[in-house]
Structure formats: structure tokens, C-alpha cells
Amino acid sequence: MNDSTNLPIHHEQMGAICASVWMNQSDAGDPYYVATLSRTYRDPETGEWKGTNSFGQRDLLVVALVAQRAALRISELVQADRRCPLQ
């Protein structure tokens, strides 16, 4: 779905939870949008920052809020795609 040349067009973040919005094109050339959700954390052994797609119980309400914000942004993008170019 996403390759290294395709960058997210929007991010929503609350604390460690992030949604990235991606624009892709259908076989017919029409744009469509998807979101990916992730959580960042610091590895306790190495101190490195890492990312995961796994969420604990405490994360889930934040995931819902971030997903809702991403869904609203995708709705705005879809609506803008449908507008007449002369408006």
C-alpha cells in the first residue's frame, strides 16, 4: 500500500499515539485515503525510540480520538476532491 516514495499527507497525534493519513490512487486513477495508527515508546533496554501497532487498554481511548480526527480529515479531503475545480 505505501512504499518509500509515498509520504503521509497528514498526521494527527496525541501523546504517543499517531495517525498518519496516506493518499493512494485506484487503478482508475481516483484518489483514496487510508490511515495507519501507531504508538511510540522508548525501549527500556536500549533507550531507543521505537514504534508499534499494538495498543494497551490505557491507549485505546486516545486511539479512538486520534482515529476520529484522522477520519474527519479524510472526509475533508474527499469532499475537496469532489468539488468543481472552478470553485
Order of alpha helices (4+ residues) and beta strands (2+ residues): beta-beta-beta-beta-alpha
